[in-house]
Amino acid sequence: MSCVLAKSYGFVKLLMKPANGHLRFPADRFSAFHSCSTTRNRFMSASSSTNPMSAEEANSVTLLPAVEDKYGGVVAEMTHPMDPSSFSVLLRSSLSNWTIQGKKGVWIKLPRQLIGLAETAVKEGFWFHHAEKDYLMLVYWIPKEEHTLPPNASHRVGIAAFVINHKKEVLVVQEKIGRFQGLGFWKFPTGVVNEGEDIHDGSVREVKEETGVDTEFVQILAFRQTHKAFFEKSDLFFVCMLKPLSLEINAQESEIEAAQWMPWEEYTKQPFVQSHELLRYMTDICSAKANGDYQGFTPLRVSAPDLQGNLYFNSRDLPSRH
């Protein structure tokens, strides 16, 4: 009798809960998985019996280690090597158990070294949700209805840094790589915010990396949203104003062809700026801010029910709470 017995009537009986309502996992939650042959023998014994399993027998069942999420589902994070046949049996038994418990979404996190198990999970009905540099996340929906699982992250976040000094000179760069390479166009320093990095911190970092200039974040002046910008993902692009704390320029050799302080009027008169609607609006906004006629958004560290984050708002027109 093969490991396919995971679908048999005897197997379903094997999943019955003991009196205390819990099934026992291995002591360390991840190791000590039973081999396929051991599980097969247990299934044969269970299917040959006509009597319900005792609590002691049910307690001996090995399932995938998992923790409950906040939305009626479970997350199983694999850490130890396992052959695909044993993984298939444990996966089927776990799915049956979670079905009995009324669970909905099932997430399986596979580190790079266990990526070979992904094919087995896909054959059982899982699909890819997202991947990072060190793991792949797969997901399965148990109810016989359209799933309500959240999609993978849909946006990346970029910044443009408007840095203007006391002489009304703006910090600009020419890029060695990218769409503006070789065009002779002077532009604001730009970049992408890192994972777990605040927008205002990312803007300060990008200016430092590209030009060597130290800055202090002032405000977000505006933002733009576009779609299908990066591997089918959408893009949020924030125009940030920063105050220079140093003036000496040390351009990044790998990405920046040149960097300089340029008179603001000279920057705005560039043909490339004049011919692009987005850049014209950006210069209008930045000019209004520099002249004191525009108020952007200032970050305030705030707490949510279980998270910390930043609220960006117009601090001038909202009375202080402190």
Protein Blocks (a to p, Z undefined) as FASTA:
>chain_A
ZZklmmmmklmmmmpccfkopacddfklmgopacfklmmmmmmmmmmpcbdcdfklmmmp
ccddddddfeopacdddfbdcdfklmmmmmmmmmmmmmmnopabdcddddfklmmmmmmm
mmnopacfbdcfkbccddddfbgcddfbdcddfbdcddddddddfkopacddddfbdjkg
onlpacdddddddehiafklmmmmmmmmmnopacddfbdfbdcddehkbghiacdddddd
dddfbfbdcddfklmmbdcdddfklmmmpmklmmpmklmmmmmmmmmmmnopaccddddd
dddfkbccdddddfklpccfZZ
